[in-house]
Amino acid sequence: MNEIFPPTRAEALRKLSDFVPKAGRDYASRRNYDLPDKAHPHVSQLSPYVRHRLITEAEVCEAVLGRYSLSTAEKFVQEVCWRTYWKGWLEMRPQIWADYLRDVQRLGTIDGVARAEAGQTDIAAFNEWAQELIETGYLHNHARMWFASIWIFTLGLPWQAGADFFMRHLLDGDPASNTLSWRWVAGLQTQGKHYIARSSNIAKYTESRHNPEWRLNTEAEPLSGPPHPERRPIPQSGEPQAGLRTGVLLHEDDLSPRFLLDALADAPIAGAALIATTRRSPNDVSAQVLGFAEGAVQDAIDRWSNKLGEQGPVTREPDTVAAWAKDNGLEQVVAPYAPVGPSASALRLLRKRLETDGISLVEVQRHWDRTAWPHATHGFFRFKKAIPELMANIDGISN
């Protein structure tokens, strides 16, 4: 059990309750300070829970806006919506994730990567962040930006290897947020615009804990790459059919299944879970990440066991789920929609297995995603214009 991040909805609600009083002006003025020695007092640290939807984006925003106006809590609400924006953007350009995984697979052994991951460089700040990530599964967002910039522009290492290091160790490792943020730092996401870590900025926002003066490359040019792939339409939400023998399948991308159960006309016969955490990388995923995801899935099963029917397997293997569905005589398996990433890949394999037995797989999208993702066509600043409307209707899209 991770002592800092117990993988339960109860802990997510506790962290949210503790943070809400600080979500207004304190967050707006102090959010950039990286203070692990003070337990990161100015940020919510909710990201591992939101990434697995032990608590949802809508729930977090609704709690904050129950105390503050949107104008007062604007910076925090925008930070929550960045995650939604990245998901929508990648959903329309899934080839970016496929290309990234291919690149990681092809990298092989690169001089300097192992030392960087172990925190054995001549930059003390970088080394501390590497150790914090490995030990806790978490890094402050500002530290992530500094770390990625130093990795790419000072150490001269492939951005894909750094993104993979994060994906293997971050409890909130998310295909969209992680991949696209590393691309943004590198100058590939907003092409020609990169992020350069500077000693003065690090010194200010670590309260002089670190000041890597003269050690950082501040003259580097952005990386170059191919243009973004053409946008594809966002896949439509599936619709469960009434009158069929139905099983519910949970996965680590969405562990608040009330919206899914509300979409069913009949009670499910049985429930199971498919865990795709090992698919985050072709390399070994950390034990902390695996433990958090598995614990979060088990927490969801425990909370919803009386609504999911007979309990089935909790497995990493699509074939095991397919066998469970056949053995229970299911006619449809209903799951939360999995955005681009490991769970989506696992569900694609499962769909093929189920089709051979005449069983349909129905992925249901949340109203939040269906409402927000279509606005993620370009940059975040265009998406940001939709946030007031999203928040104004939050009661209707809390699912």
Protein Blocks (a to p, Z undefined) as FASTA:
>chain_A
ZZklccbfklmmmmmmmmmmmmmmmmmmmmmpccfknopalbgklmmmmmnomacfklmm
mmmmmmbcfklmmmmmmmmmmmmmmmmmmmmmmmlmmmmmmmmmmnopaehjlmmmnopa
fbfklmmmmmmmmmnopacfklmmmmmmmmmmmnopafklmmmmmmmmmmklcfklmmmm
mmmmnopmmgoiacdddfklmmmmnnomaccehkacfkbccddddddddddddddddddd
ehiacdddddfkbccfklmmmmpmbdcfbdcdddfklmmpcbdcdfklmmmmmmmmmmmm
mmmmmmnopaddddfbfklmmmmmmmnopabdcdddddedjklmmmmmmmmmmmmnopac
dddddfklmmmmmmmmmcfklmmmmmmmmmmmmmmmmZZ
